[in-house]
Amino acid sequence: MRYLLASTVIVLIVAGGLALSAQSLAVGSGTKSGSESPTVRHVIGLENISSQKSGKLSVQNGAMQFTGGKDVAKVPVTSIDGIYVGTETTQASGQVARVVKTASMAAPYESGKVLTLLMRTKVDILTVSYRDTGGALHAAIFALPIGQANDIRTELVAAGAREGASRELKERAQQ
């Protein structure tokens, strides 16, 4: 009975913390209004930007710009020859995630495994392939809040970037 009560208390604490975290994420990463750009995570690919760096991704003055604190990387939209969007399921991070992981280790009868399922979150993955001034092919991968990658792709195409795969390939992929 004591273990059941302890498990219930742990689940309620974690669920309450996750609900608060989800509300703050929804407020901070909702649909864009005006020139506000979403907070994204640079996974890999941009020169002079470290992997897993968080920052802002925007399209301005004919360039895709990633700003992460003092670090800034710009890619001219005319050099972009491929824009690909997908969705991934990742594990949440931060203070709430650490609490859930600790609680899952302390939960009796391996009931903590259920708590880790609550830590899953979906993100959009934006991959941009581009050529540098020497003609070498590069790619940059970004993780964005769900529903934001298509907005960035639309902005890039409107600014003059090429989408990549031909229409026939896209139609075959959807079948």
C-alpha positions as CSV (number, residue, x, y, z in Angstrom):
1,M,0.0,0.0,0.0
2,R,2.9,2.3,0.8
3,Y,4.5,1.7,-2.6
4,L,1.2,2.4,-4.4
5,L,0.8,5.7,-2.5
6,A,4.4,6.7,-3.2
7,S,4.0,5.8,-6.9
8,T,0.8,7.8,-7.2
9,V,2.4,10.8,-5.6
10,I,5.5,10.6,-7.9
11,V,3.2,10.4,-11.0
12,L,1.1,13.4,-9.9
13,I,4.2,15.5,-9.2
14,V,5.8,14.6,-12.6
15,A,2.5,15.1,-14.5
16,G,2.0,18.5,-12.9
17,G,5.6,19.5,-13.8
18,L,5.2,18.3,-17.3
19,A,1.9,20.2,-17.7
20,L,3.6,23.4,-16.6
21,S,6.5,22.7,-18.9
22,A,4.2,22.0,-21.9
23,Q,2.3,25.2,-21.2
24,S,5.5,27.3,-21.2
25,L,6.6,25.6,-24.4
26,A,3.3,26.2,-26.1
27,V,3.4,29.9,-25.1
28,G,7.0,30.3,-26.2
29,S,6.9,28.4,-29.5
30,G,3.4,29.1,-30.8
31,T,2.7,30.4,-34.3
32,K,4.9,33.2,-35.4
33,S,3.6,36.7,-35.2
34,G,5.2,39.2,-37.5
35,S,8.9,39.1,-37.7
36,E,9.4,36.9,-34.6
37,S,11.4,33.9,-35.4
38,P,11.1,30.6,-33.5
39,T,13.8,29.3,-31.1
40,V,15.5,26.4,-32.9
41,R,18.3,24.0,-32.1
42,H,21.2,23.8,-34.6
43,V,21.9,20.0,-34.8
44,I,24.9,20.2,-37.1
45,G,26.3,21.7,-40.3
46,L,26.9,25.4,-39.9
47,E,30.5,26.7,-39.7
48,N,31.6,28.3,-36.4
49,I,28.3,27.2,-34.7
50,S,28.6,24.4,-32.2
51,S,26.4,21.4,-32.3
52,Q,23.2,21.5,-30.3
53,K,23.3,25.3,-30.0
54,S,20.0,27.0,-29.5
55,G,19.1,30.2,-31.2
56,K,16.9,32.0,-33.7
57,L,16.6,31.2,-37.3
58,S,15.3,33.9,-39.7
59,V,15.3,34.9,-43.3
60,Q,16.4,38.5,-43.9
61,N,18.3,40.5,-46.5
62,G,18.6,37.6,-48.9
63,A,20.1,35.2,-46.4
64,M,19.1,32.5,-43.9
65,Q,20.6,33.6,-40.6
66,F,21.1,31.6,-37.5
67,T,21.8,33.6,-34.3
68,G,22.9,31.8,-31.2
69,G,24.0,34.3,-28.6
70,K,27.1,36.0,-30.0
71,D,27.5,33.4,-32.8
72,V,26.0,34.3,-36.2
73,A,26.0,32.2,-39.4
74,K,24.5,33.4,-42.7
75,V,23.8,31.4,-45.8
76,P,22.8,33.3,-48.9
77,V,19.4,32.0,-50.1
78,T,20.6,31.9,-53.7
79,S,23.1,29.2,-52.7
80,I,20.4,27.0,-51.2
81,D,19.5,24.1,-53.5
82,G,17.6,21.8,-51.2
83,I,15.1,22.3,-48.3
84,Y,13.7,19.2,-46.6
85,V,11.2,19.0,-43.8
86,G,10.5,16.0,-41.5
87,T,9.2,15.2,-38.0
88,E,11.1,13.4,-35.3
89,T,10.2,12.2,-31.8
90,T,12.9,13.1,-29.2
91,Q,13.3,12.9,-25.5
92,A,12.7,16.1,-23.6
93,S,15.5,17.8,-21.7
94,G,15.9,20.3,-18.9
95,Q,15.0,20.5,-15.3
96,V,11.7,18.7,-15.6
97,A,13.4,15.8,-17.5
98,R,16.0,15.4,-14.7
99,V,13.2,15.2,-12.1
100,V,11.3,12.6,-14.2
101,K,14.5,10.5,-14.6
102,T,15.2,10.6,-10.9
103,A,11.6,9.8,-10.0
104,S,11.6,6.9,-12.5
105,M,14.6,5.4,-10.8
106,A,13.0,5.6,-7.4
107,A,9.6,4.3,-8.5
108,P,8.9,0.8,-7.3
109,Y,8.2,-2.3,-9.4
110,E,9.7,-0.8,-12.5
111,S,6.8,1.6,-12.8
112,G,9.2,4.3,-13.7
113,K,9.4,3.1,-17.2
114,V,5.9,4.6,-17.8
115,L,7.2,8.0,-16.6
116,T,9.8,8.1,-19.4
117,L,7.1,7.8,-22.0
118,L,5.7,11.1,-20.8
119,M,9.1,12.7,-21.7
120,R,8.7,12.2,-25.4
121,T,8.1,15.2,-27.6
122,K,7.8,15.8,-31.4
123,V,9.9,18.3,-33.3
124,D,10.2,19.4,-36.9
125,I,13.5,18.7,-38.6
126,L,14.7,21.2,-41.2
127,T,17.6,20.2,-43.5
128,V,19.0,22.8,-45.8
129,S,21.6,21.9,-48.4
130,Y,23.7,24.7,-49.9
131,R,26.9,25.4,-51.9
132,D,29.7,27.6,-50.6
133,T,31.5,30.1,-52.8
134,G,33.9,27.3,-54.0
135,G,31.0,25.1,-55.1
136,A,31.4,22.6,-52.3
137,L,28.1,21.0,-51.0
138,H,27.1,21.5,-47.4
139,A,24.1,20.8,-45.3
140,A,22.7,22.2,-42.0
141,I,20.2,20.5,-39.8
142,F,17.9,22.3,-37.4
143,A,15.3,21.0,-34.9
144,L,12.3,23.4,-34.6
145,P,9.1,23.4,-32.6
146,I,6.4,21.3,-34.3
147,G,4.7,23.1,-37.2
148,Q,7.5,25.7,-37.7
149,A,9.7,24.1,-40.3
150,N,7.1,24.6,-43.2
151,D,7.0,28.3,-42.3
152,I,10.7,28.7,-42.6
153,R,10.7,26.7,-45.9
154,T,8.0,29.0,-47.3
155,E,10.1,32.0,-46.3
156,L,13.2,30.6,-47.9
157,V,11.5,29.7,-51.2
158,A,9.8,33.2,-51.3
159,A,13.3,34.7,-50.9
160,G,14.7,32.8,-53.8
161,A,15.9,29.4,-52.5
162,R,15.4,26.2,-54.5
163,E,13.4,23.5,-52.8
164,G,15.4,20.6,-54.1
165,A,13.8,17.4,-55.3
166,S,11.8,17.6,-58.5
167,R,8.0,17.4,-58.5
168,E,8.0,13.8,-59.9
169,L,10.2,12.6,-57.0
170,K,7.9,14.3,-54.5
171,E,4.8,12.7,-56.0
172,R,6.4,9.3,-56.0
173,A,7.5,9.7,-52.3
174,Q,3.9,10.6,-51.3
175,Q,2.5,7.4,-52.9
